[in-house]
Amino acid sequence: MKRILAATDFSASAQLAVDRAGQLARAWGARLDLLHVPAQGRWPQGGGLLDRYLPGGNLTSLDDAHLRLSTLAAALARRFRVKAEAHVIPGHPGDEITAFAAAREADLIVSGVRGEGATRAGAIGGTALKVLWQALRPVLLVRTPVETAYRRVLFATDLSERARDAAVRTAALWPKAGLSLVHAFQAEHEPLLLLSGIRPAALREYRAECAAQAAEALDAFRASVQGDGRRRIAEYLVPAHPVPAVLKACTELRAELVVIGRHGGPHWQERLLGSVAQNLVQQLKADTLLFP
């Protein structure tokens, strides 16, 4: 990671993301950009009342934004000894963040999970979701305060080639962290067998075969990620749907960072509300890194 983009709306959630971006920039020797996007337009409510009595409506002063962002950059320099470039670009936040990341060729976007004024704790804000699904680069959603570098990293895998590449990158980014692989599996034909009236003993045998095959595949995946074998990587195999499996593993392993892929199917499938990735980012309590 050579360049990191941290987006902020000056909320408490965004401050967590800015702090983590500073820690990562220091650890990786990466360049750091801070971006604030004041939303364009004025409040339409009230029949123009705000425009009448509040000059500029709800348009934030760009000078004030530059000052606040420069203050953030100075605080990062003191805490993490990194130099951050500050940028203020008026517009629609989700669109401007993804466009800026592409123009600057950022290797990572770091974001909070909810904006200023959010009412439901843990809910993912609209801007974060838009960045998550639009950006063609890794996105880190930060939920927790920065105390140290990540020490326990959980990688959720479907055992695909894309997952292997992402797992190798994850291992390289956090070489000193404890790394665990979690894979959820289900006996694919069990519903059909149940409808066919399979005997309980035969069903148990089929489930055992599926578990053995999944364990063998996970072993092979771990070996491909491990490389020379000097890095210890734990395995966590769960016979369940991916979402509860990853949530269970995150809790039991006390993971500080969960890494998942966000693109697992056709374009239209990626945007379904019920997708595994979107369900996980809504429910996880740990920081979450999503690879494209």
C-alpha positions as CSV (number, residue, x, y, z in Angstrom):
1,M,0.0,0.0,0.0
2,K,1.7,3.2,-1.2
3,R,-1.2,5.7,-1.0
4,I,-4.0,5.9,1.5
5,L,-7.1,8.0,1.2
6,A,-9.0,8.9,4.4
7,A,-12.4,10.5,4.0
8,T,-13.9,12.6,6.8
9,D,-17.1,14.5,7.5
10,F,-15.6,15.5,10.9
11,S,-17.9,13.2,12.8
12,A,-16.7,11.0,15.6
13,S,-16.9,7.9,13.4
14,A,-14.8,9.6,10.7
15,Q,-12.2,10.5,13.3
16,L,-11.7,6.8,14.1
17,A,-11.0,6.2,10.4
18,V,-8.6,9.2,10.2
19,D,-6.7,7.9,13.2
20,R,-6.4,4.4,11.7
21,A,-5.3,5.8,8.4
22,G,-2.5,7.6,10.2
23,Q,-1.4,4.5,12.0
24,L,-1.4,2.5,8.7
25,A,0.4,5.2,6.8
26,R,3.1,5.2,9.5
27,A,3.4,1.4,9.5
28,W,3.6,1.0,5.7
29,G,5.4,4.2,4.9
30,A,2.5,5.2,2.7
31,R,1.4,8.7,1.5
32,L,-1.8,9.9,3.1
33,D,-4.6,12.1,1.7
34,L,-7.3,13.6,3.8
35,L,-10.5,14.4,1.9
36,H,-13.6,16.3,3.1
37,V,-16.5,16.7,0.7
38,P,-19.1,19.4,1.7
39,A,-22.4,18.3,0.3
40,Q,-23.7,20.5,-2.5
41,G,-27.0,22.3,-2.5
42,R,-29.3,23.8,0.1
43,W,-32.0,22.4,2.3
44,P,-35.2,22.5,0.4
45,Q,-37.4,22.2,3.5
46,G,-39.1,25.2,5.1
47,G,-40.0,27.1,1.9
48,G,-36.6,28.7,1.7
49,L,-36.6,29.7,5.4
50,L,-32.9,28.7,5.9
51,D,-31.8,30.6,2.8
52,R,-33.7,33.6,4.0
53,Y,-32.3,33.8,7.5
54,L,-29.0,31.9,7.1
55,P,-26.7,33.2,4.4
56,G,-25.5,30.4,2.3
57,G,-28.2,28.0,3.5
58,N,-26.5,24.8,4.6
59,L,-23.4,25.3,2.4
60,T,-20.4,24.8,4.7
61,S,-17.7,27.5,4.6
62,L,-14.8,26.2,2.5
63,D,-12.4,28.2,4.6
64,D,-13.7,26.6,7.8
65,A,-13.5,23.2,6.2
66,H,-9.9,23.8,5.1
67,L,-9.0,25.0,8.6
68,R,-10.6,21.9,10.3
69,L,-8.9,19.6,7.9
70,S,-5.5,21.2,8.4
71,T,-6.0,20.9,12.1
72,L,-6.6,17.2,11.6
73,A,-3.5,16.8,9.5
74,A,-1.4,18.6,12.2
75,A,-2.8,16.2,14.9
76,L,-1.9,13.2,12.8
77,A,1.6,14.5,12.3
78,R,2.1,14.9,16.1
79,R,0.6,11.5,17.0
80,F,1.8,9.2,14.1
81,R,4.6,11.3,12.6
82,V,3.1,11.2,9.1
83,K,2.5,14.0,6.7
84,A,-1.1,14.2,5.3
85,E,-2.3,16.3,2.4
86,A,-5.6,18.0,3.0
87,H,-8.2,18.3,0.2
88,V,-11.7,19.9,0.3
89,I,-13.9,19.2,-2.8
90,P,-17.6,20.3,-2.7
91,G,-20.0,17.8,-4.2
92,H,-21.8,14.6,-3.5
93,P,-19.6,12.7,-1.0
94,G,-19.8,9.2,-2.3
95,D,-19.2,10.2,-5.9
96,E,-16.3,12.6,-5.0
97,I,-14.6,10.1,-2.7
98,T,-14.5,7.3,-5.3
99,A,-13.5,9.7,-8.1
100,F,-10.7,11.2,-6.0
101,A,-9.4,7.8,-5.1
102,A,-9.3,6.8,-8.8
103,A,-7.6,10.0,-9.8
104,R,-5.0,9.7,-7.1
105,E,-4.6,6.0,-7.6
106,A,-5.2,5.4,-3.9
107,D,-4.4,1.8,-2.9
108,L,-6.8,2.0,0.1
109,I,-9.8,4.0,1.1
110,V,-10.4,4.4,4.8
111,S,-13.8,5.4,6.0
112,G,-16.0,5.6,9.1
113,V,-19.2,3.6,9.1
114,R,-21.7,6.4,9.8
115,G,-21.8,10.1,9.4
116,E,-22.5,13.1,11.6
117,G,-26.1,13.0,12.8
118,A,-26.6,9.2,12.5
119,T,-29.2,8.0,14.9
120,R,-28.8,4.2,14.9
121,A,-25.6,2.9,16.5
122,G,-23.7,0.6,14.2
123,A,-25.7,1.4,11.1
124,I,-23.7,1.9,8.0
125,G,-24.2,5.4,6.5
126,G,-25.3,6.0,3.0
127,T,-21.9,7.5,1.9
128,A,-19.9,4.6,3.3
129,L,-22.2,2.1,1.5
130,K,-21.9,4.1,-1.8
131,V,-18.1,4.1,-1.6
132,L,-18.1,0.5,-0.7
133,W,-20.0,-0.6,-3.8
134,Q,-18.5,1.9,-6.2
135,A,-14.8,1.9,-5.4
136,L,-12.7,-0.5,-7.5
137,R,-10.1,-0.7,-4.7
138,P,-9.9,-2.0,-1.1
139,V,-12.1,-0.2,1.4
140,L,-11.4,-0.3,5.2
141,L,-14.4,0.5,7.4
142,V,-13.3,1.5,10.8
143,R,-15.4,1.1,13.9
144,T,-12.9,0.9,16.8
145,P,-10.4,3.3,18.3
146,V,-6.8,3.0,17.4
147,E,-4.8,1.5,20.2
148,T,-2.2,-0.6,18.4
149,A,-1.6,-2.2,15.0
150,Y,-4.1,-5.0,14.3
151,R,-3.0,-8.1,16.3
152,R,-5.8,-10.6,15.4
153,V,-6.9,-10.7,11.8
154,L,-9.7,-12.9,10.5
155,F,-9.9,-13.7,6.8
156,A,-13.2,-15.0,5.5
157,T,-12.7,-17.2,2.4
158,D,-14.8,-19.0,-0.2
159,L,-11.6,-20.8,-1.3
160,S,-11.6,-19.1,-4.7
161,E,-8.5,-17.9,-6.6
162,R,-9.5,-14.3,-5.9
163,A,-9.8,-15.0,-2.2
164,R,-6.4,-16.6,-2.3
165,D,-4.8,-13.5,-3.8
166,A,-6.6,-11.3,-1.2
167,A,-5.4,-13.6,1.6
168,V,-1.8,-13.4,0.4
169,R,-2.0,-9.6,0.4
170,T,-3.6,-9.6,3.8
171,A,-0.8,-11.8,5.2
172,A,1.8,-9.4,3.7
173,L,0.2,-6.3,5.0
174,W,0.1,-7.6,8.6
175,P,3.0,-10.0,8.9
176,K,3.1,-9.9,12.7
177,A,-0.6,-10.3,13.4
178,G,-2.3,-13.6,14.2
179,L,-4.0,-14.6,11.0
180,S,-7.0,-17.0,11.0
181,L,-8.9,-18.3,8.0
182,V,-12.6,-18.9,8.3
183,H,-14.6,-21.0,5.8
184,A,-18.3,-21.7,6.0
185,F,-19.6,-24.8,4.3
186,Q,-22.9,-26.5,3.8
187,A,-23.8,-29.9,2.7
188,E,-25.0,-28.8,-0.8
189,H,-27.5,-31.6,-1.5
190,E,-28.9,-32.1,2.0
191,P,-32.3,-30.5,1.3
192,L,-32.8,-32.8,-1.7
193,L,-31.7,-35.8,0.3
194,L,-34.1,-34.9,3.1
195,L,-37.0,-34.6,0.7
196,S,-36.0,-38.0,-0.7
197,G,-36.4,-39.6,2.8
198,I,-32.7,-40.4,3.4
199,R,-32.0,-42.5,6.5
200,P,-30.4,-40.6,9.5
201,A,-27.3,-42.8,9.4
202,A,-26.8,-42.1,5.7
203,L,-27.3,-38.4,6.2
204,R,-24.7,-38.3,9.0
205,E,-22.3,-40.1,6.6
206,Y,-23.0,-37.5,3.8
207,R,-22.4,-34.6,6.2
208,A,-19.1,-36.2,7.4
209,E,-18.0,-36.5,3.8
210,C,-18.8,-32.9,3.1
211,A,-16.9,-31.8,6.2
212,A,-13.9,-33.8,5.2
213,Q,-13.9,-32.4,1.7
214,A,-14.2,-28.8,3.1
215,A,-11.4,-29.4,5.6
216,E,-9.1,-30.8,2.8
217,A,-9.9,-27.8,0.6
218,L,-9.2,-25.3,3.5
219,D,-5.9,-27.0,4.2
220,A,-4.8,-26.6,0.6
221,F,-5.9,-23.0,0.7
222,R,-3.9,-22.3,3.8
223,A,-0.8,-23.9,2.3
224,S,-1.1,-21.7,-0.8
225,V,-1.3,-18.6,1.4
226,Q,1.4,-19.7,3.8
227,G,4.1,-19.9,1.2
228,D,7.3,-21.0,2.9
229,G,5.4,-22.3,5.9
230,R,7.1,-20.0,8.5
231,R,3.9,-17.9,9.0
232,R,1.5,-19.7,11.3
233,I,-2.1,-19.5,10.0
234,A,-5.0,-20.9,11.9
235,E,-8.1,-22.5,10.3
236,Y,-11.7,-22.1,11.4
237,L,-14.1,-24.4,9.6
238,V,-17.9,-23.8,10.3
239,P,-20.8,-25.9,9.0
240,A,-23.2,-22.9,8.5
241,H,-24.2,-20.1,6.3
242,P,-21.3,-17.6,5.7
243,V,-22.8,-14.7,7.7
244,P,-23.4,-16.4,11.1
245,A,-20.2,-18.4,10.6
246,V,-18.1,-15.3,10.2
247,L,-19.9,-13.5,13.0
248,K,-19.3,-16.5,15.3
249,A,-15.6,-16.8,14.4
250,C,-15.1,-13.0,14.9
251,T,-16.5,-13.2,18.4
252,E,-14.8,-16.4,19.5
253,L,-11.4,-15.3,18.1
254,R,-11.8,-11.7,19.3
255,A,-10.8,-10.5,15.8
256,E,-9.8,-6.8,15.5
257,L,-10.0,-6.9,11.7
258,V,-12.2,-9.0,9.5
259,V,-11.2,-9.2,5.8
260,I,-13.7,-10.3,3.2
261,G,-14.3,-10.0,-0.6
262,R,-17.2,-7.9,-1.7
263,H,-17.6,-9.1,-5.3
264,G,-18.6,-12.7,-5.5
265,G,-21.0,-12.8,-8.5
266,P,-22.5,-10.9,-11.4
267,H,-22.8,-7.1,-11.1
268,W,-26.5,-7.2,-10.3
269,Q,-26.0,-9.8,-7.6
270,E,-23.3,-7.7,-5.9
271,R,-25.8,-5.0,-5.1
272,L,-28.5,-7.1,-3.6
273,L,-29.4,-6.1,0.0
274,G,-29.2,-9.7,1.1
275,S,-25.6,-10.3,-0.2
276,V,-23.2,-11.9,2.2
277,A,-20.8,-9.0,2.1
278,Q,-23.4,-6.3,2.8
279,N,-24.9,-8.4,5.6
280,L,-21.5,-8.7,7.2
281,V,-20.6,-5.0,7.0
282,Q,-23.9,-4.2,8.7
283,Q,-23.5,-6.7,11.5
284,L,-19.8,-6.9,12.3
285,K,-18.4,-5.0,15.3
286,A,-14.8,-5.2,14.3
287,D,-13.1,-3.1,11.6
288,T,-13.7,-4.6,8.2
289,L,-11.5,-4.6,5.1
290,L,-13.3,-5.4,1.8
291,F,-11.3,-6.4,-1.2
292,P,-12.7,-5.9,-4.7
